[in-house]
Amino acid sequence: MTEPSLPELLHAAVTAVGGTERPGQVTMAEAVAGAIDDSSHLLVQAGTGTGKSLGYLVPALAHGERVVVATATLALQRQLVERDLPRTVDALHPLLRRRPEFAMLKGRSNYLCLHRLHEGVPQDEEDGLFDQFEAAAPTSKLGQDLLRLRDWSDETETGDRDDLTPGVSDRAWAQVSVSSRECLGATKCAYGAECFAEMARERAKLAEVVVTNHALLAIDAIEGAPVLPQHEVLIVDEAHELVSRVTGVATGELTPGQVNRAVRRAAKLVNEKAADQLQTAAEGFERLMELALPGRLEEIPEDLGYALMALRDAARTVISAIGSTRDKSVQDEDSVRKQALASVESVHDVAERITNGSEWDVVWYERHDRFGASLRVAPMSVSGLLREKLFADRSVVLTSATLKLGGDFNGVGASLGLAPEGIEGDDLPQWKGVDVGSPFDYPKQGILYVAKHLSRPARDGDRADMLDELTELIQAAGGRTLGLFSSMRAAQLAAEELRSRIPEYPILLQGEETLGELIKNFAADPETCLFGTLSLWQGVDVPGASCQLVVMDKIPFPRPDDPLMSARQKAVEENGGNGFMAVAATHAALLMAQGAGRLVRATGDRGVVAVLDQRLATARYGSYLKASLPDFWYTTDRNQVRRSLTAIDAAARKSEETVEAGETEGAGETGEA
């Protein structure tokens, strides 16, 4: 019996999920299959609607080697595990004559900890543990969440937080979960044999396809202790997010609250001298954090340096003391000790990293009204780390709807540690980029409008002309507007102003409800508008007439005082490069490409992406940014755009009336029957 061809397998899978085979999907599947066969690396730009999940799953399953699929969002993980993989495996089984197993794997804190659930949570102030179910009032939100978690623990097969619906608060989940550092380990824990996190790891070891997230992939690469099973193929979906997720995992933070918590947890487990040393160091650190000014610390001030060294040394002493003393009077001593050790080790590691002062690290001080002061340290770049850890000993496929910035893959490639495409060298991973296009006809479905007549935006300045323009656009569109703002302050000011100007169009504002509720309400009422910042640029999927106008208030360059971005920009310039284009413009291009992608989500969608920033039309870098966006019909003619929006709104209203009439008629017929 001959082996099935890739087109046969893809056709079977697409049919099974109820999709439509698209040329771009076929091109992608062939490119992925080629990369896996050659053990090479591939960057694939696949526009919205291409069906990229099957474009990489089918060739990966056909090859028969273990593959890890890493995604950025929970929504895609769920789609893969609950929809795409089960149907694809069923469809391919008769052709492959085998049934590949698949599994989901996340970080330990995503799973319910049975030890925490049954034995209680270590207290900060006293020895022993407390029963969180007794401590929380049963009528409180926390108490209700905890009782629901206890009931759920008897029903769930996975213990995965994301399988609990509706969800619970972070505070409640923290009572029944542990980090990897706090975990006792399966062999030392009384519940090790039933541990949900361990069972997930065992399932992953047996699976041919393991679905995980970017954060766990980063931990696997950075920390050197493997948390993912050995695999021959790595597929990174939503790959435009990878660098920021890896940077997040590689970032350390030190706050007075965190240090004081470590002091409390360790105090009763070590001798008085060690406890006093850590307490004194913590007090000195806290005093300095109250005095510090926000911003990057290119050199650590002398007094802060001494405070950090004192903290590092005291933490090291406590770590040794915790390991050498035992106290049988402490209830469930191993758990209490493990949590204290995790807290103190975290303080030690960050304090040591900052005092060591690597030239590859950026250190800065932040102060939040809500969270207080913090000291942070992050890598200047993760490109070298990714080049060394990601592309060694396996074939890597990275895919997203936005990987080509300014017309090529080299910008994203550089951030991943890759040399420009086609450049060869012994230490340089070989790769190629493929753009498989989109099933959408962007020039016919969308307009890119740049409000060239508006004044140039100033940082944090009032923009009365921009608000006038936004008001007129929303009125022409009949609502139906997703407003993407470069800051939360700008979104709040615009929402406040427009609610008074055009009260007939409800305006939802990010932060006033959960993101899920906001998107649900936005989709349900076509006259509604939704305003917000960063997560809306990338996290909204509302096909149809509810989103026919996407507005960007200005080009989303990073703030000039962003410590990490400005440090990266300066480093590029010191090496003879163009720091602005390599860092700021690339950052803005990626966000704008993601934001513009919110408009056309289906073949019937029509609308306008309006950029209320003249620089996209007038600045030298404007062409680079435009080349990063979908190929919409481009104009700066405000009157043309208003006429187009009015026509699109009228067509949508007519369609909605037709649907309503049909539903009414159908209801009448049902009643007569």
ZADRENVEX-407739 format. One line per 3 residues: their letters; for each residue x, y, z of C-alpha. Coordinates in nm, 4 decimals, m for minus. Layout:
a = X Y Z; ...
//
This chain:
mte = 0.0000 0.0000 0.0000; 0.1506 0.3336 m0.1057; 0.2052 0.6143 0.1406
psl = m0.0603 0.8887 0.1177; 0.0529 1.2161 m0.0387; 0.0564 1.5433 0.1520
pel = m0.2323 1.6878 m0.0593; m0.4437 1.3784 0.0252; m0.3721 1.4163 0.3958
lha = m0.4423 1.7903 0.3939; m0.7688 1.7417 0.2055; m0.8840 1.4811 0.4581
avt = m0.7970 1.7066 0.7536; m0.9608 2.0188 0.6086; m1.2784 1.8223 0.5331
avg = m1.2832 1.6837 0.8881; m1.2753 2.0293 1.0505; m1.5375 2.1639 0.8114
gte = m1.2986 2.4086 0.6496; m1.2140 2.5118 0.2958; m0.8806 2.4227 0.1403
rpg = m0.6929 2.7368 0.0393; m0.3894 2.7777 m0.1901; m0.1912 2.9468 0.0866
qvt = m0.2567 2.6578 0.3216; m0.1299 2.4080 0.0616; 0.1838 2.6183 0.0023
mae = 0.2437 2.6390 0.3754; 0.2006 2.2637 0.4301; 0.4501 2.1887 0.1532
ava = 0.7032 2.4370 0.2945; 0.6678 2.2946 0.6476; 0.7063 1.9388 0.5180
gai = 1.0217 2.0438 0.3313; 1.1737 2.2088 0.6389; 1.1033 1.9005 0.8543
dds = 1.2510 1.6668 0.5913; 1.5652 1.8838 0.5580; 1.5966 1.9534 0.9337
shl = 1.6031 2.3218 0.8387; 1.4320 2.6322 0.9751; 1.1360 2.8185 0.8290
lvq = 0.9531 3.1475 0.8882; 0.6012 3.1433 0.7430; 0.3750 3.4462 0.7189
agt = 0.0202 3.3173 0.6826; m0.2553 3.5775 0.6795; m0.5755 3.5526 0.8806
gtg = m0.8075 3.2923 0.7299; m0.5296 3.0827 0.5734; m0.5905 2.7913 0.8089
ksl = m0.2319 2.7846 0.9304; m0.2979 2.5394 1.2159; m0.3651 2.2580 0.9698
gyl = m0.0910 2.3964 0.7464; 0.1643 2.2872 1.0071; m0.0190 2.0058 1.1918
vpa = m0.0732 1.7843 0.8874; 0.2912 1.7710 0.7695; 0.4088 1.7350 1.1299
lah = 0.1764 1.4394 1.1964; 0.2638 1.2831 0.8621; 0.6358 1.2892 0.9419
ger = 0.5882 1.0814 1.2555; 0.8492 1.2461 1.4807; 0.7669 1.4154 1.8085
vvv = 0.6678 1.7781 1.7623; 0.6197 2.0558 2.0168; 0.3740 2.3309 1.9217
ata = 0.4164 2.6504 2.1268; 0.1495 2.9222 2.1142; 0.1055 3.2585 2.2853
tla = m0.2658 3.2570 2.3634; m0.4981 3.0309 2.5556; m0.7564 3.0586 2.2769
lqr = m0.5262 2.8952 2.0207; m0.4113 2.6261 2.2647; m0.7739 2.5344 2.3255
qlv = m0.8528 2.5365 1.9532; m0.5634 2.3015 1.8835; m0.6330 2.0535 2.1641
erd = m1.0124 2.0583 2.1630; m1.0888 2.1031 1.7925; m0.8079 2.0823 1.5367
lpr = m0.6003 1.7936 1.6731; m0.8845 1.5500 1.7588; m1.0499 1.5953 1.4198
tvd = m0.7215 1.5887 1.2285; m0.6023 1.2722 1.4034; m0.9357 1.1010 1.3312
alh = m0.9222 1.2094 0.9671; m0.5604 1.0989 0.9134; m0.5857 0.7692 1.1022
pll = m0.7132 0.5612 0.8042; m0.4510 0.7123 0.5731; m0.1516 0.6983 0.8111
rrr = m0.2615 0.3655 0.9657; m0.1683 0.4974 1.3091; m0.3323 0.7294 1.5613
pef = m0.0884 0.9926 1.6928; m0.1357 1.0889 2.0583; m0.1375 1.4551 2.1627
aml = m0.1206 1.6351 2.4959; m0.1189 1.9799 2.6538; 0.1644 2.0850 2.8862
kgr = 0.1845 2.4069 3.0902; 0.3849 2.5452 3.3804; 0.3268 2.3842 3.7203
sny = 0.1343 2.6806 3.8648; m0.1406 2.6222 3.6050; m0.2386 2.2954 3.7754
lcl = m0.4274 2.2392 4.1003; m0.1899 2.1261 4.3784; m0.3511 1.8508 4.5871
hrl = m0.1038 1.9053 4.8691; m0.2051 2.2716 4.8982; m0.5706 2.1795 4.8667
heg = m0.5694 1.9173 5.1438; m0.2888 2.0292 5.3764; m0.3344 2.4058 5.3655
vpq = m0.1217 2.7048 5.2734; 0.1977 2.8060 5.4592; 0.1493 3.1302 5.6502
dee = 0.3928 3.4188 5.6308; 0.3684 3.5280 5.9919; 0.3598 3.2008 6.1868
dgl = 0.4812 2.8450 6.1802; 0.2735 2.5851 6.0110; m0.0112 2.6111 5.7700
fdq = m0.3629 2.7443 5.7767; m0.6800 2.5965 5.6328; m0.7748 2.8392 5.3605
fea = m1.1301 2.7029 5.3541; m1.1846 2.7867 5.7204; m1.0022 3.1201 5.6964
aap = m1.2163 3.2548 5.4107; m1.5736 3.3546 5.4921; m1.8032 3.1168 5.3001
tsk = m2.0178 3.4108 5.1866; m1.7198 3.6044 5.0470; m1.6117 3.5834 4.6843
lgq = m1.2855 3.4187 4.7948; m1.4702 3.1674 5.0106; m1.7105 3.0770 4.7306
dll = m1.4224 3.0362 4.4850; m1.2339 2.8081 4.7239; m1.5368 2.5892 4.7913
rlr = m1.5941 2.5563 4.4179; m1.2285 2.4600 4.3705; m1.2611 2.1894 4.6364
dws = m1.5689 2.0454 4.4646; m1.3999 2.0712 4.1240; m1.0937 1.8816 4.2485
det = m1.3106 1.5671 4.2807; m1.4401 1.5988 3.9235; m1.1490 1.7221 3.7125
etg = m0.9243 1.4817 3.5258; m0.6606 1.7433 3.4400; m0.6505 1.9915 3.7310
drd = m0.5806 2.2532 3.4636; m0.7040 2.5964 3.5698; m0.8258 2.6699 3.2189
dlt = m1.0652 2.3730 3.2344; m1.2499 2.5355 3.5259; m1.5478 2.7356 3.3994
pgv = m1.6353 2.9897 3.5074; m1.2890 3.0749 3.6356; m1.1805 3.1926 3.9794
sdr = m0.9787 3.4928 4.0943; m0.5991 3.4903 4.0962; m0.6135 3.5217 4.4746
awa = m0.8212 3.2053 4.5081; m0.6068 3.0092 4.2629; m0.2902 3.1086 4.4535
qvs = m0.4288 2.9201 4.7561; m0.4374 2.5891 4.5682; m0.1355 2.6083 4.3344
vss = 0.2442 2.6153 4.3640; 0.5325 2.7349 4.1505; 0.7992 2.4906 4.0378
rec = 1.0284 2.6268 4.3104; 0.7677 2.5708 4.5830; 0.6782 2.2182 4.4719
lga = 0.7945 1.9418 4.7071; 0.8548 1.7040 4.4178; 0.6578 1.3907 4.3368
tkc = 0.8782 1.1590 4.5439; 0.8547 1.3711 4.8614; 0.4885 1.4700 4.8355
ayg = 0.2141 1.2572 4.9867; 0.0024 1.3317 4.6800; 0.2783 1.2759 4.4245
aec = 0.1123 0.9721 4.2703; m0.2042 1.1732 4.1995; m0.0347 1.5039 4.1053
fae = m0.2046 1.6739 3.8098; 0.1156 1.8478 3.6958; 0.3098 1.5195 3.7024
mar = 0.0340 1.3407 3.5122; 0.0445 1.6143 3.2466; 0.4196 1.5612 3.2120
era = 0.3735 1.1853 3.1770; 0.1098 1.2339 2.9067; 0.3469 1.4698 2.7245
kla = 0.6265 1.2097 2.7324; 0.4004 0.9611 2.5518; 0.2521 1.2067 2.3018
evv = 0.3627 1.2647 1.9451; 0.2342 1.6248 1.9556; 0.2795 1.8376 2.2675
vtn = 0.0975 2.1717 2.2791; 0.2512 2.4243 2.5166; 0.2961 2.8009 2.5563
hal = 0.5765 3.0437 2.4778; 0.6550 3.0925 2.8483; 0.7223 2.7231 2.9107
lai = 0.9261 2.7066 2.5908; 1.1335 2.9995 2.7210; 1.1843 2.8349 3.0610
dai = 1.2925 2.5149 2.8871; 1.5491 2.7120 2.6843; 1.6744 2.9539 2.9518
ega = 1.6953 2.7516 3.2706; 1.8766 2.4515 3.1291; 1.6551 2.2054 3.3206
pvl = 1.4373 2.0428 3.0534; 1.0637 2.0728 3.1184; 0.9577 1.9705 2.7677
pqh = 1.0109 1.6178 2.6344; 1.2810 1.5599 2.3741; 1.1511 1.6561 2.0300
evl = 1.2730 1.6704 1.6717; 1.0425 1.9474 1.5480; 0.9417 2.2755 1.7133
ivd = 0.6565 2.4813 1.5717; 0.6084 2.8303 1.7159; 0.2676 2.9747 1.6315
eah = 0.1905 3.3419 1.7009; 0.5669 3.3769 1.6623; 0.5521 3.7589 1.6577
elv = 0.5005 3.7319 2.0373; 0.7952 3.5038 2.1091; 1.0667 3.7639 2.1761
srv = 0.8542 3.9584 2.4249; 0.7490 3.6372 2.6057; 1.1078 3.5138 2.6313
tgv = 1.2165 3.8582 2.7538; 0.9426 3.8435 3.0181; 1.0629 3.5062 3.1465
atg = 1.4237 3.6307 3.1525; 1.3306 3.9468 3.3495; 1.3962 3.9598 3.7236
elt = 1.2172 4.1837 3.9735; 1.2870 4.2906 4.3290; 1.0338 4.4778 4.5437
pgq = 1.0220 4.5686 4.9138; 0.7043 4.3618 4.9516; 0.8693 4.0575 4.7952
vnr = 1.1751 4.0927 5.0203; 0.9659 4.1387 5.3360; 0.7619 3.8317 5.2461
avr = 1.0845 3.6307 5.2185; 1.1907 3.7612 5.5634; 0.8612 3.6530 5.7220
raa = 0.8655 3.3091 5.5621; 1.2236 3.2361 5.6666; 1.2213 3.3922 6.0153
klv = 1.0979 3.0883 6.2131; 1.3044 2.8370 6.0167; 1.6534 2.9760 6.0759
nek = 1.8660 3.0888 6.3693; 1.8133 3.4361 6.5107; 2.1396 3.5726 6.3719
aad = 2.0572 3.4758 6.0124; 1.7000 3.6055 6.0451; 1.8199 3.9410 6.1867
qlq = 2.0769 3.9784 5.9077; 1.8073 3.9360 5.6410; 1.5672 4.1656 5.8280
taa = 1.8301 4.4417 5.8515; 1.9191 4.4075 5.4823; 1.5511 4.4214 5.3891
egf = 1.4971 4.7413 5.5877; 1.7964 4.9075 5.4212; 1.6729 4.8086 5.0757
erl = 1.3219 4.9371 5.1482; 1.4506 5.2783 5.2657; 1.6473 5.3271 4.9443
mel = 1.3558 5.2191 4.7251; 1.1457 5.4974 4.8770; 1.4057 5.7547 4.7699
alp = 1.4945 5.6300 4.4209; 1.3851 5.8058 4.1032; 1.2267 5.6103 3.8145
grl = 1.4365 5.5309 3.5115; 1.7255 5.3253 3.3829; 2.0250 5.2741 3.6094
eei = 2.3228 5.2593 3.3724; 2.5390 5.2472 3.6841; 2.4057 5.1254 4.0174
ped = 2.4252 5.4101 4.2754; 2.6772 5.3286 4.5469; 2.4271 5.3180 4.8344
lgy = 2.1873 5.0960 4.6377; 2.4788 4.8715 4.5416; 2.5716 4.8237 4.9085
alm = 2.2079 4.7519 4.9959; 2.1817 4.4892 4.7217; 2.5077 4.3214 4.8263
alr = 2.3838 4.3117 5.1866; 2.0566 4.1573 5.0649; 2.2413 3.9032 4.8486
daa = 2.4750 3.7995 5.1309; 2.1976 3.7788 5.3904; 1.9821 3.5719 5.1562
rtv = 2.2741 3.3345 5.0933; 2.3216 3.2915 5.4699; 1.9507 3.2170 5.5180
isa = 1.9487 2.9655 5.2301; 2.2324 2.7744 5.4006; 2.0601 2.7985 5.7380
igs = 1.7273 2.6717 5.6045; 1.9044 2.3669 5.4667; 2.0833 2.2829 5.7913
trd = 1.8096 2.3261 6.0559; 1.5004 2.1210 6.1256; 1.2063 2.2028 6.3515
ksv = 0.9588 1.9203 6.4106; 0.7162 2.1624 6.5786; 0.6380 2.3147 6.2392
qde = 0.3317 2.1555 6.0820; 0.4122 2.0049 5.7388; 0.7653 2.1370 5.7717
dsv = 0.8771 2.0350 5.4233; 0.6091 2.2504 5.2573; 0.6740 2.5518 5.4799
rkq = 1.0489 2.5176 5.4247; 1.0124 2.4815 5.0468; 0.7994 2.7964 5.0173
ala = 1.0421 2.9963 5.2329; 1.3389 2.8692 5.0326; 1.1703 2.9651 4.7045
sve = 1.1103 3.3210 4.8290; 1.4625 3.3733 4.9607; 1.6277 3.2161 4.6541
svh = 1.4310 3.4503 4.4289; 1.5554 3.7536 4.6268; 1.9124 3.6219 4.6227
dva = 1.9173 3.5482 4.2502; 1.7904 3.8909 4.1410; 2.0107 4.0812 4.3902
eri = 2.3151 3.8852 4.2731; 2.2322 3.9383 3.9060; 2.2073 4.3158 3.9522
tng = 2.5227 4.3432 4.1642; 2.7195 4.1348 3.9113; 2.6363 4.4059 3.6572
sew = 2.6452 4.2247 3.3227; 2.6882 4.4554 3.0227; 2.4142 4.2497 2.8550
dvv = 2.1562 4.3390 3.1207; 1.9425 4.6518 3.1599; 1.8501 4.7606 3.5143
wye = 1.5797 5.0125 3.5943; 1.3625 5.1452 3.8738; 0.9835 5.1758 3.8463
rhd = 0.7171 5.3183 4.0729; 0.3490 5.2273 4.0339; 0.0649 5.3978 4.2177
rfg = m0.0927 5.0591 4.2819; 0.2046 4.8203 4.3105; 0.4668 5.0483 4.4629
asl = 0.8392 5.0561 4.3827; 1.0326 4.7845 4.2035; 1.3811 4.7208 4.0702
rva = 1.3894 4.5266 3.7438; 1.6590 4.3627 3.5343; 1.6155 4.2282 3.1810
pms = 1.8448 4.1108 2.9016; 1.9454 4.3780 2.6507; 1.8562 4.1252 2.3819
vsg = 1.7391 3.7644 2.3722; 1.8539 3.7088 2.0135; 2.1781 3.5330 2.1094
llr = 1.9942 3.3148 2.3595; 1.7351 3.2167 2.1006; 1.9967 3.1481 1.8339
ekl = 2.1857 2.9186 2.0712; 1.8950 2.7451 2.2446; 1.6062 2.7490 1.9986
fad = 1.7648 2.6503 1.6690; 2.0042 2.3788 1.7847; 1.9369 2.0075 1.7259
rsv = 1.5859 2.0404 1.5838; 1.3890 2.1825 1.2941; 1.2079 2.5043 1.3868
vlt = 0.9041 2.6486 1.2082; 0.7847 2.9946 1.3164; 0.4537 3.1225 1.1855
sat = 0.2247 3.4224 1.2298; 0.0093 3.6590 1.0285; 0.2733 3.9296 1.0906
lkl = 0.6355 3.8265 1.0363; 0.7232 4.0423 0.7329; 0.7949 4.3948 0.8480
ggd = 0.8807 4.6566 0.5898; 0.8460 4.3950 0.3186; 1.0858 4.1217 0.4389
fng = 1.1517 3.8783 0.7232; 1.4912 4.0155 0.8258; 1.3679 4.2428 1.1065
vga = 1.1898 3.9604 1.2869; 1.4730 3.7242 1.1964; 1.7282 3.9523 1.3642
slg = 1.5233 3.9604 1.6850; 1.5339 3.5785 1.6859; 1.9111 3.5697 1.6422
lap = 1.9044 3.4933 1.2698; 2.1328 3.6529 1.0116; 1.9690 3.8130 0.7056
egi = 1.8130 3.5504 0.4809; 2.0713 3.3886 0.2528; 2.3757 3.4829 0.4641
egd = 2.5757 3.1705 0.5502; 2.8216 3.0975 0.8284; 2.9293 2.8149 1.0580
dlp = 2.7457 2.9565 1.3616; 2.4453 3.0923 1.1717; 2.1285 2.8839 1.1508
qwk = 2.0132 2.8486 0.7918; 1.6546 2.9556 0.7301; 1.4158 3.0773 0.4665
gvd = 1.1016 3.2900 0.4759; 0.7782 3.2142 0.2915; 0.4764 3.4437 0.2619
vgs = 0.1765 3.2289 0.1676; m0.0562 3.5277 0.1410; m0.4147 3.5565 0.2571
pfd = m0.7500 3.4409 0.1218; m0.8782 3.7975 0.1633; m0.8845 4.0565 m0.1144
ypk = m0.7463 4.3410 0.0949; m0.7597 4.6191 m0.1700; m1.1321 4.5495 m0.2217
qgi = m1.2238 4.4725 0.1387; m1.0447 4.7520 0.3221; m0.9212 5.1094 0.3073
lyv = m0.6113 5.2417 0.4823; m0.6798 5.6061 0.5634; m0.4144 5.8379 0.7023
akh = m0.5451 6.1672 0.8442; m0.2659 6.3730 0.6889; m0.4360 6.7051 0.7723
lsr = m0.4135 6.6548 1.1504; m0.1436 6.8256 1.3550; 0.1596 6.6167 1.4433
par = 0.0927 6.4367 1.7734; 0.2952 6.5562 2.0699; 0.3750 6.3336 2.3625
dgd = 0.0844 6.3343 2.6117; m0.0508 6.6549 2.4564; m0.4202 6.7301 2.4063
rad = m0.5300 6.6507 2.0518; m0.8553 6.8354 1.9961; m0.8364 6.7947 1.6179
mld = m0.7850 6.4194 1.6573; m1.0962 6.3934 1.8774; m1.2957 6.5916 1.6202
elt = m1.1798 6.3545 1.3464; m1.2582 6.0474 1.5571; m1.6074 6.1770 1.6315
eli = m1.6839 6.2293 1.2625; m1.5491 5.8886 1.1651; m1.7589 5.7082 1.4276
qaa = m2.0704 5.8956 1.3176; m2.0040 5.8030 0.9531; m1.9492 5.4383 1.0501
ggr = m2.2625 5.4251 1.2664; m2.0567 5.3086 1.5654; m1.8889 4.9759 1.4761
tlg = m1.5495 5.1113 1.5892; m1.2495 4.9516 1.7556; m1.0300 5.2316 1.8938
lfs = m0.6658 5.1323 1.9453; m0.4771 5.3839 2.1565; m0.1076 5.4194 2.2285
smr = m0.1674 5.4686 2.6025; m0.4401 5.3989 2.8565; m0.4585 5.7693 2.9377
aaq = m0.5335 5.8513 2.5726; m0.8046 5.5830 2.5589; m0.9671 5.7128 2.8782
laa = m0.9634 6.0753 2.7624; m1.1126 5.9824 2.4242; m1.3845 5.7676 2.5826
eel = m1.4783 6.0400 2.8297; m1.4933 6.3095 2.5608; m1.6845 6.1074 2.3003
rsr = m1.9382 5.9735 2.5494; m2.0507 6.3321 2.5973; m2.0279 6.4241 2.2277
ipe = m2.2060 6.1239 2.0731; m2.4062 5.9541 2.3508; m2.6103 5.7620 2.0909
ypi = m2.3073 5.5374 2.0319; m2.2158 5.3392 2.3484; m1.8415 5.3408 2.4163
llq = m1.6864 5.0522 2.6078; m1.3494 5.1137 2.7740; m1.0848 4.8570 2.8547
gee = m1.0537 4.8072 3.2291; m1.4198 4.8753 3.3065; m1.5078 4.5078 3.2481
tlg = m1.3108 4.1906 3.1839; m1.1660 4.1744 2.8337; m1.3889 3.8788 2.7457
eli = m1.7043 4.0649 2.8491; m1.6000 4.3779 2.6600; m1.5405 4.1879 2.3353
knf = m1.8660 3.9946 2.3762; m2.0660 4.3154 2.4265; m1.8832 4.4897 2.1411
aad = m1.9699 4.2067 1.9011; m2.3323 4.1922 2.0153; m2.4282 4.5540 1.9371
pet = m2.3133 4.7031 1.6020; m2.3540 5.0631 1.7236; m2.1117 5.0044 2.0109
clf = m1.7477 5.1171 2.0100; m1.4624 4.9633 2.2072; m1.1601 5.1703 2.3159
gtl = m0.8441 5.0359 2.4731; m0.4725 4.9816 2.4538; m0.2134 4.7068 2.4052
slw = m0.4119 4.3837 2.4470; m0.6800 4.5107 2.2070; m0.4223 4.5666 1.9319
qgv = m0.3671 4.1906 1.9265; m0.6520 4.0186 2.1069; m0.9782 4.1011 1.9279
dvp = m1.1423 3.8656 1.6788; m1.4811 4.0101 1.5800; m1.5761 3.9215 1.2208
gas = m1.8737 4.0908 1.0604; m2.0428 4.4282 1.0806; m1.9679 4.5024 1.4481
cql = m1.6132 4.6056 1.3561; m1.5994 4.8089 1.0356; m1.3718 5.0891 1.1538
vvm = m1.0370 5.0329 1.3280; m0.8791 5.3568 1.4521; m0.5192 5.4004 1.5684
dki = m0.4723 5.7304 1.7502; m0.1008 5.7459 1.6636; 0.1926 5.5325 1.5570
pfp = 0.2666 5.3120 1.8618; 0.6365 5.3830 1.9070; 0.7707 5.2803 2.2489
rpd = 0.7897 5.5671 2.4965; 1.1240 5.7517 2.4798; 1.1739 5.6826 2.8500
dpl = 1.1095 5.3068 2.8179; 1.4310 5.1769 2.9819; 1.4608 4.8495 2.7928
msa = 1.3680 4.9815 2.4472; 1.5893 5.2895 2.4773; 1.8809 5.0726 2.5937
rqk = 1.8357 4.8390 2.2990; 1.8166 5.1333 2.0602; 2.1356 5.2852 2.2031
ave = 2.3181 4.9507 2.1742; 2.2301 4.9239 1.8042; 2.3551 5.2784 1.7430
eng = 2.6820 5.2122 1.9265; 2.7387 4.9194 1.6887; 2.6872 5.1439 1.3848
gng = 2.3254 5.0524 1.3140; 2.0063 5.2566 1.2935; 1.8666 5.2157 1.6438
fma = 1.5397 5.3911 1.5679; 1.4550 5.1656 1.2724; 1.5851 4.8458 1.4337
vaa = 1.3976 4.8920 1.7611; 1.1318 5.1671 1.7669; 1.0086 5.1358 1.4074
tha = 1.0109 4.7549 1.4208; 0.8109 4.7627 1.7444; 0.5580 5.0042 1.5926
all = 0.5346 4.8101 1.2638; 0.4539 4.4864 1.4441; 0.1827 4.6458 1.6570
maq = 0.0310 4.8300 1.3614; 0.0253 4.5121 1.1533; m0.1508 4.3318 1.4376
gag = m0.3914 4.6219 1.4891; m0.4798 4.6498 1.1194; m0.5412 4.2752 1.1205
rlv = m0.8438 4.3287 1.3484; m1.0466 4.4695 1.0556; m1.0817 4.1881 0.8025
rat = m1.1497 3.8571 0.9759; m1.3748 3.6943 0.7127; m1.4257 3.7084 0.3346
gdr = m1.7382 3.9239 0.3698; m1.5844 4.1878 0.5967; m1.5533 4.5476 0.4726
gvv = m1.4192 4.8569 0.6437; m1.1533 5.1188 0.7123; m0.8304 5.1277 0.9125
avl = m0.7852 5.4945 1.0079; m0.4474 5.6128 1.1370; m0.4875 5.9547 1.2988
dqr = m0.1194 6.0355 1.2754; 0.0103 6.2353 0.9789; 0.3598 6.0877 1.0168
lat = 0.2513 5.7674 0.8428; 0.2069 5.9783 0.5266; 0.4808 6.2388 0.5768
ary = 0.7760 6.0835 0.7624; 1.0583 5.8946 0.5900; 0.9841 5.5810 0.7934
gsy = 0.6168 5.5909 0.6873; 0.6787 5.3717 0.3827; 0.8388 5.1041 0.6023
lka = 0.5380 5.1022 0.8337; 0.2874 5.0965 0.5444; 0.4741 4.8057 0.3847
slp = 0.4171 4.6100 0.7077; 0.0371 4.6438 0.6849; m0.2140 4.4478 0.4754
dfw = m0.2375 4.5740 0.1178; m0.5463 4.7900 0.1720; m0.6519 5.0613 m0.0751
ytt = m0.4692 5.3714 0.0498; m0.5982 5.7293 0.0757; m0.5582 6.0545 0.2673
drn = m0.8904 6.1916 0.1384; m1.1120 6.2434 0.4446; m1.4288 6.3067 0.2429
qvr = m1.3824 5.9867 0.0424; m1.3417 5.7893 0.3640; m1.6566 5.9351 0.5198
rsl = m1.8575 5.8484 0.2070; m1.7145 5.4953 0.2123; m1.7934 5.4455 0.5803
tai = m2.1472 5.5745 0.5343; m2.2004 5.3344 0.2429; m2.0555 5.0389 0.4394
daa = m2.2777 5.1265 0.7370; m2.5869 5.1502 0.5140; m2.5127 4.8100 0.3586
ark = m2.4637 4.6567 0.7028; m2.7918 4.8026 0.8322; m2.9778 4.6707 0.5281
see = m2.8282 4.3268 0.5837; m2.9188 4.3355 0.9539; m3.2789 4.4353 0.8702
tve = m3.3019 4.1488 0.6219; m3.1774 3.9018 0.8833; m3.4207 4.0364 1.1438
age = m3.7095 4.0160 0.8975; m3.6157 3.6581 0.8136; m3.5984 3.5639 1.1806
teg = m3.9382 3.7246 1.2464; m4.0898 3.5477 0.9472; m3.9360 3.2204 1.0548
age = m4.0721 3.2638 1.4068; m4.4182 3.3264 1.2640; m4.4065 3.0139 1.0519
tge = m4.2953 2.8106 1.3506; m4.5845 2.9472 1.5530; m4.8361 2.8539 1.2815
a = m4.6981 2.5034 1.2593
//
